[in-house]
Amino acid sequence: SSSSSTVADSTSVEVNSNGQMCSGDLVVDTQSYTVSLHGKPIDLAYKEFELLKYFVQHPRRVFTRAHLLQEVWGYDYYGGTRTVDVHIRRLRAKLGVEYEHVIGTVRNVGYRFDPLEAQVDEVENDDYAQNGNSADAGDSRADDSSVSNDLD
């Protein structure tokens, strides 16, 4: 049983005593290394989890790829920053249409995590009305193919 409905209207990331960080319906559990969205678990690789956890712990801060490599991978990754892009792309794909934009790209700088609640009222609803129907069918397939092509 979750009482997270009270959390939804706050604009911050909540951390409860179990080490779970919540942003909207996205829950990152730092103890069991699991992530769930709308109560359904998302299957993330270890580094994808670490990257998401780092973002959720530092909402709205912009990080360069080099900084993320150092913090999440723990070293200056030789040949580097493309690794970050690939992991970001996978994370967005796994978060799906509704949540992929919580990881924002800051052009020429890097990435930042924007907790969902902050945006929901302003932008989301219009978008949602327009692509609500097509989102399930077309969009996800298009995303998947672009992801796999990039990884080849």
C-alpha positions in Angstrom: 0.0 0.0 0.0 1.4 3.4 -0.9 0.3 6.8 0.3 2.2 8.5 -2.5 -0.8 10.5 -3.6 0.2 13.3 -1.2 3.6 13.5 -2.8 2.3 14.0 -6.3 1.6 17.7 -6.0 4.9 18.7 -4.4 7.6 19.7 -6.8 10.5 18.1 -5.0 11.8 14.6 -4.9 10.7 12.8 -1.8 13.0 10.3 0.0 11.3 8.1 2.5 12.8 6.1 5.3 13.1 3.0 3.1 15.5 4.7 0.8 12.9 5.2 -1.9 13.0 8.3 -4.0 9.8 9.3 -5.7 9.1 11.7 -8.5 5.5 11.5 -9.5 4.9 7.8 -10.3 8.6 7.1 -10.7 10.0 5.4 -7.7 13.8 4.7 -7.3 14.6 2.3 -4.5 18.2 2.7 -3.5 18.2 -0.3 -1.2 16.8 -2.9 -3.5 18.2 -1.3 -6.7 14.8 -1.3 -8.4 12.9 1.3 -10.3 9.2 1.3 -10.8 6.8 3.4 -12.8 3.1 3.4 -12.0 3.9 0.5 -9.6 5.4 -1.7 -12.4 9.1 -2.5 -12.2 11.4 -1.3 -14.9 14.3 -3.5 -15.8 17.4 -1.3 -15.7 21.1 -2.3 -16.1 23.3 -1.4 -13.1 24.8 1.7 -14.7 21.4 2.9 -16.0 20.1 2.6 -12.4 23.1 4.5 -11.0 22.7 7.2 -13.6 19.0 7.6 -12.9 19.6 7.5 -9.1 22.2 10.3 -9.5 19.8 12.4 -11.4 17.0 11.9 -9.0 19.3 12.9 -6.1 20.2 16.1 -7.8 17.0 17.5 -9.4 17.2 20.4 -11.8 21.0 20.6 -11.7 22.7 20.5 -15.1 25.6 18.0 -15.4 28.2 17.8 -18.1 28.8 14.4 -19.6 32.3 14.4 -18.2 30.9 15.1 -14.7 28.4 12.2 -15.0 31.2 9.9 -16.2 33.2 10.7 -13.1 30.3 10.5 -10.6 28.5 7.5 -12.0 31.2 5.5 -13.7 33.8 6.6 -11.1 36.6 7.5 -13.5 37.4 9.5 -16.6 36.1 7.1 -19.2 38.6 6.8 -22.0 37.1 7.8 -25.2 34.2 8.7 -23.1 31.2 10.8 -23.3 29.4 8.8 -25.9 28.8 6.2 -23.2 26.7 8.7 -21.3 24.6 9.5 -24.4 23.9 5.8 -25.0 22.9 5.2 -21.4 20.7 8.3 -21.4 19.0 7.1 -24.6 18.4 3.7 -23.1 17.0 5.2 -19.9 14.6 7.4 -21.8 13.4 4.4 -23.9 12.7 2.4 -20.8 11.0 5.3 -19.0 8.6 5.5 -22.0 6.7 8.3 -23.7 5.3 9.8 -20.5 8.5 10.0 -18.5 11.4 10.1 -21.0 11.5 13.9 -20.9 12.3 14.0 -17.1 15.9 13.6 -18.3 16.4 16.8 -20.3 19.1 17.7 -22.7 20.8 21.0 -22.1 22.3 21.9 -25.5 26.1 22.1 -25.6 26.2 21.5 -21.9 24.9 18.1 -20.8 21.8 16.7 -19.1 19.5 17.5 -16.2 16.7 15.8 -14.3 13.4 17.7 -14.1 10.9 16.1 -11.6 7.7 15.5 -13.5 5.3 17.4 -11.2 6.8 20.7 -12.1 5.9 20.4 -15.7 2.6 18.5 -15.6 0.3 21.5 -15.4 1.9 23.7 -18.0 2.8 21.6 -20.9 1.9 18.0 -20.5 -1.9 18.0 -20.9 -2.0 19.6 -24.4 0.6 17.2 -25.7 -1.1 14.3 -24.1 -4.5 15.0 -25.7 -2.9 15.1 -29.1 -0.6 12.1 -29.1 -2.5 10.1 -26.5 -3.8 7.8 -29.1 -0.8 7.3 -31.3 1.7 7.1 -28.5 1.3 3.4 -27.8 1.3 2.3 -31.4 3.7 4.3 -33.4 6.0 6.3 -31.2 7.5 3.5 -29.1 8.3 1.5 -32.1 10.1 4.4 -33.7 12.0 5.0 -30.5 13.1 1.4 -30.3 14.5 1.3 -33.8 16.4 4.5 -33.4 17.9 3.2 -30.2 19.1 0.0 -31.6 20.5 1.6 -34.7 22.6 4.0 -32.6 24.0 1.2 -30.5 25.3 -0.8 -33.4 
